[in-house]
Amino acid sequence: MYTANPSRYTHMQYRRCGRSGVLLPALSLGFWHNFGCVTPEEQSRAIVRAAFDAGITHFDLANNYGPEPGAAEERLGKFLQDDFASHRDELFIATKAAYDMWEGPYGSWASRKHLMASLDQSLRRLRLDYVDLFYCHRYDPETPLNETLQALVDIVRQGKALYVGLSRWPMEAARFGYDYLCQHDVPCLIYQGRLNLFDQAPKTDGILQAAATAGAGFISFSPLAQGLLTDRYLNGIPSDSRIAHDPRFLKAEALTPQTMERIRALNKIATARGESLASTALAWILHHKEVTSVIIGASSPEQLHKNLACLQSPDFSDEELAAIAAILT
Ligand SMILES: NC(=O)c1ccc[n+]([C@@H]2O[C@H](COP(=O)([O-])OP(=O)(O)OC[C@H]3O[C@@H](n4cnc5c(N)ncnc54)[C@H](OP(=O)(O)O)[C@@H]3O)[C@@H](O)[C@H]2O)c1
């Protein structure tokens, strides 16, 4: 039996998402890893409870998160029913479609057929009538943008999602999307892209600024570069780390001598600031005013609690920002 922490809203910061009415927590919880069949159910449950107890109201899912695809939505659906039934209106739940999900010509990409069918499947797995946010998970160069965007508009009109967002769309397509959605009175709530100390593409290619100009929020995925921007790999590869136990997306080859040198140098800066590297890495993202939230992954409640410390991070001095930039050039 779960009883939510009565002080859960005391310490979290909530930030306005673009020019919308929505406030999102500075830290959101992602379900890409740690919610599939390879993770014990009670471990996943403990992470979700710890998140909600800390004021994390935003959960980020996708149709294909697992393994197996769909497993993360199924698991959260069970937790929502068991633990959070009386808290539904305190939660902001996102899911996505457009990556490979089922066999055949309609199981992937961003046709109206795929997006509509996938969301119906997601709602069944999540045991929900609607999600708060539905994303087109990637840009589809073969489907007319109008078809994808009109499907997003209609999904909101059908009441199956309250808001829509775009993830990993290139600049020009995203700009077209912002305009289309605005003209159809379903403004894009948020853009989801990878922004972290190691990948600053959204800053350099203008995606971050374009979202702000369009009135959309920006949410960063993989803010810790899947764990590289923490103390996880400073002394080798721990047996319970992502590289060791689930190397589908993060492989040992990522730990090149140059990357290790950068991690160590960044760790020194974090230590001088009196905090962990993870806190410095998350605070650096949140220091950008266009950023609404960062979606952290956590394989335990302890990691999640450690990452919450970034909310107390000191501001960055110009010297610190210059030193960080110098390490990364
Ligand atoms: N839109 C997209 O295409 C897209 C793509 C990727 C991700 N996402 C979203 O972004 C979310 C987060 O992605 P991510 O999991 O890559 O995020 P991340 O925060 O960069 O990495 C999370 C992993 O880092 C390690 N970690 C976290 N905190 C730590 C700490 N304090 N000390 C040591 N290790 C720590 C853990 O790995 P271990 O403990 O297992 O080593 C954890 O699972 C996903 O769940 C998903 O919702 C979206």
The ligand as an SDF file (V2000), in Angstrom:
LIG
                    3D

 48 52  0  0  0  0  0  0  0  0999 V2000
   13.0890   11.3710  -27.7320 N   0  0  0  0  0  0  0  0  0  0  0  0
   13.9900   10.4350  -27.8560 C   0  0  0  0  0  0  0  0  0  0  0  0
   14.3030    9.9760  -28.9530 O   0  0  0  0  0  0  0  0  0  0  0  0
   14.6710    9.9090  -26.6210 C   0  0  0  0  0  0  0  0  0  0  0  0
   15.8950    9.2200  -26.7350 C   0  0  0  0  0  0  0  0  0  0  0  0
   16.5010    8.7710  -25.5530 C   0  0  0  0  0  0  0  0  0  0  0  0
   15.9090    9.0040  -24.3140 C   0  0  0  0  0  0  0  0  0  0  0  0
   14.7190    9.6580  -24.2500 N   0  0  0  0  0  0  0  0  0  0  0  0
   14.0620    9.9290  -22.9380 C   0  0  0  0  0  0  0  0  0  0  0  0
   15.0160   10.4270  -22.0200 O   0  0  0  0  0  0  0  0  0  0  0  0
   15.0270    9.6200  -20.8440 C   0  0  0  0  0  0  0  0  0  0  0  0
   16.3590    9.6340  -20.1810 C   0  0  0  0  0  0  0  0  0  0  0  0
   17.3480    9.0590  -21.0380 O   0  0  0  0  0  0  0  0  0  0  0  0
   18.6040    8.3450  -20.4050 P   0  0  0  0  0  0  0  0  0  0  0  0
   18.1520    7.1920  -19.5630 O   0  0  0  0  0  0  0  0  0  0  0  0
   19.5920    8.1270  -21.4700 O   0  0  0  0  0  0  0  0  0  0  0  0
   19.0790    9.5140  -19.3710 O   0  0  0  0  0  0  0  0  0  0  0  0
   20.3950    9.8330  -18.5940 P   0  0  0  0  0  0  0  0  0  0  0  0
   19.9060   10.5560  -17.3710 O   0  0  0  0  0  0  0  0  0  0  0  0
   21.3670   10.5070  -19.4810 O   0  0  0  0  0  0  0  0  0  0  0  0
   21.0270    8.4210  -18.1850 O   0  0  0  0  0  0  0  0  0  0  0  0
   20.4130    7.6500  -17.1990 C   0  0  0  0  0  0  0  0  0  0  0  0
   21.3470    6.5530  -16.6950 C   0  0  0  0  0  0  0  0  0  0  0  0
   22.5370    7.1240  -16.1430 O   0  0  0  0  0  0  0  0  0  0  0  0
   22.9050    6.4250  -14.9620 C   0  0  0  0  0  0  0  0  0  0  0  0
   22.7850    7.3730  -13.8380 N   0  0  0  0  0  0  0  0  0  0  0  0
   21.7840    8.2470  -13.5990 C   0  0  0  0  0  0  0  0  0  0  0  0
   22.0360    8.9750  -12.4980 N   0  0  0  0  0  0  0  0  0  0  0  0
   23.2160    8.5460  -12.0250 C   0  0  0  0  0  0  0  0  0  0  0  0
   24.0030    8.9310  -10.9100 C   0  0  0  0  0  0  0  0  0  0  0  0
   23.6250    9.8900  -10.0530 N   0  0  0  0  0  0  0  0  0  0  0  0
   25.1990    8.2950  -10.7190 N   0  0  0  0  0  0  0  0  0  0  0  0
   25.6010    7.3280  -11.5650 C   0  0  0  0  0  0  0  0  0  0  0  0
   24.8870    6.9210  -12.6420 N   0  0  0  0  0  0  0  0  0  0  0  0
   23.7070    7.5350  -12.8700 C   0  0  0  0  0  0  0  0  0  0  0  0
   21.9350    5.2570  -14.8460 C   0  0  0  0  0  0  0  0  0  0  0  0
   22.4600    4.1590  -15.5740 O   0  0  0  0  0  0  0  0  0  0  0  0
   22.9500    2.7910  -14.8890 P   0  0  0  0  0  0  0  0  0  0  0  0
   22.7580    2.8860  -13.4170 O   0  0  0  0  0  0  0  0  0  0  0  0
   22.1290    1.7380  -15.5200 O   0  0  0  0  0  0  0  0  0  0  0  0
   24.4060    2.6890  -15.2900 O   0  0  0  0  0  0  0  0  0  0  0  0
   20.7140    5.7810  -15.5650 C   0  0  0  0  0  0  0  0  0  0  0  0
   19.8290    4.7930  -16.0050 O   0  0  0  0  0  0  0  0  0  0  0  0
   14.5800    8.2440  -21.3570 C   0  0  0  0  0  0  0  0  0  0  0  0
   14.1160    7.4050  -20.3150 O   0  0  0  0  0  0  0  0  0  0  0  0
   13.4810    8.6510  -22.3070 C   0  0  0  0  0  0  0  0  0  0  0  0
   12.3170    8.9600  -21.5840 O   0  0  0  0  0  0  0  0  0  0  0  0
   14.0980   10.1190  -25.3740 C   0  0  0  0  0  0  0  0  0  0  0  0
  1  2  1  0
  2  3  2  0
  2  4  1  0
  4  5  1  0
  4 48  2  0
  5  6  2  0
  6  7  1  0
  7  8  2  0
  8  9  1  0
  8 48  1  0
  9 10  1  0
  9 46  1  0
 10 11  1  0
 11 12  1  0
 11 44  1  0
 12 13  1  0
 13 14  1  0
 14 15  2  0
 14 16  1  0
 14 17  1  0
 17 18  1  0
 18 19  2  0
 18 20  1  0
 18 21  1  0
 21 22  1  0
 22 23  1  0
 23 24  1  0
 23 42  1  0
 24 25  1  0
 25 26  1  0
 25 36  1  0
 26 27  1  0
 26 35  1  0
 27 28  2  0
 28 29  1  0
 29 30  1  0
 29 35  2  0
 30 31  1  0
 30 32  2  0
 32 33  1  0
 33 34  2  0
 34 35  1  0
 36 37  1  0
 36 42  1  0
 37 38  1  0
 38 39  2  0
 38 40  1  0
 38 41  1  0
 42 43  1  0
 44 45  1  0
 44 46  1  0
 46 47  1  0
M  CHG  2   8   1  16  -1
M  END
$$$$
